[in-house]
Amino acid sequence: MTLMFENIVEGEQYIDLQNEYRAYDADFLYKMLADDTTMMWLGGTNDADYRYFFDSIKEANIGEFMQVYDLIEEGSYEEATALNNSIVPEQDVFLNLKTVLGIYLATWCNEKYTFSTSEYETLFAIANQTPYEGGDAVYTARIMIGFEPDEHGVAYRLHKYDKVEEKEELILYPNPASNEVTIEFTNDAFENVNALLQVYSITGKLIYQTSFNTNNSFKVLSVDMLKNGVYIYHISLSNGIDKSGKLVILKE
């Protein structure tokens, strides 16, 4: 961690990076320290530097948006909206994030899963950027509108030739779901394969995961523990096939 901190705060390579990449590095270290604050109190020679870095970033955009994420996770949508609206973006990546979170709070957080023309066009413009330059908001925008970058020729994107085949071979339904979902496997390549289902909140927090074996042509899994809302699911299989998508939970 000492080497990482020195590279981010003092290293010449870090100073020479574009603003966006410097923000990514600072964001990574800040989240690491936030997850384990004891790392700043180990009695080492750099502890004071770590604490100064953490406190300064906490008051900057990175820390502000983490507070917005925390409020969303708590279900405090009005407070999250007020805080998000008050943030003054320091860089384009943060302007994208403020914009996408604003639409997310106004729609999905209020169980509105359709967008106005203006909202859709705004999300599409951000989804069509490269994540390296547009930031994490690009991924969120893509999930919200079902944007497939391979279909739009996004720059710096390697084409996944087997994407269509994956969609045909691995299906999750119903979606929206209430209490359970079925994962269907449509050919022999999935027989007796180990699988991992992970469900994330829209802010990227892991909410639920379960492992299973594809010993049948389908697997029924309970999602009764999930609240109403929109999630991202990821299915990883030991035969090398992965699938991600949006999962909507709607309970009566």
Secondary structure, 3 states (H helix, E strand, C coil): CHHHHHHHHCCHHHHHCCHHHHHHHHHHHHHHHHHCHHHHCCCCCCHHHHHHHHHHHHCCHHHHHHHHHHHHHHCCHHHHHHHHHHCCCCCHHHHHHHHHHHHHHHCHHHCCCCCCHHHHHHHHHHHCCCHHHHCCHHHHHHHHHCCCHHHCCCCCCCCCCCHHHHHHHEEEECCCECCEEEEEECCHHHCCCEEEEEEEECCCCEEEEEEEECCCCEEEEECCCCCCEEEEEEEEECCCCEEEEEEEECCC
